[in-house]
Amino acid sequence: MIDKFSVVAESAHINFSAKVWAFTVIGEDVYVGSDTVIGSHCYIGAGTTIGKGVHIQTGVFLPNNSTIEDYAFIGPNVTFT
């Protein structure tokens, strides 16, 4: 499920069981694994890999080429640099 108010690059691969909530931006060549939930108002930079079962809360910023392992939990408004 990808909310209609999110912006997802055409080259991004979002697993069919993942959920992307409103106003999230997902960049080029991003991979999102199964059963992952990405909250609203997030930014996922180009080339990022997100494993399966990950929960990313509202307002998270992940810069380009980040890697998030399986089953990680990222709390609200976390900024990676």
Secondary structure, DSSP 4 states (H G I P E B T S, - for coil): -B-TT-EE-TT-EE-TT-EE-TT-EE-TT-EE-TT-EE-TT-EE-TT-EE-TT-EE-TT-EE-TT-EE-TT-EE-TT-B--
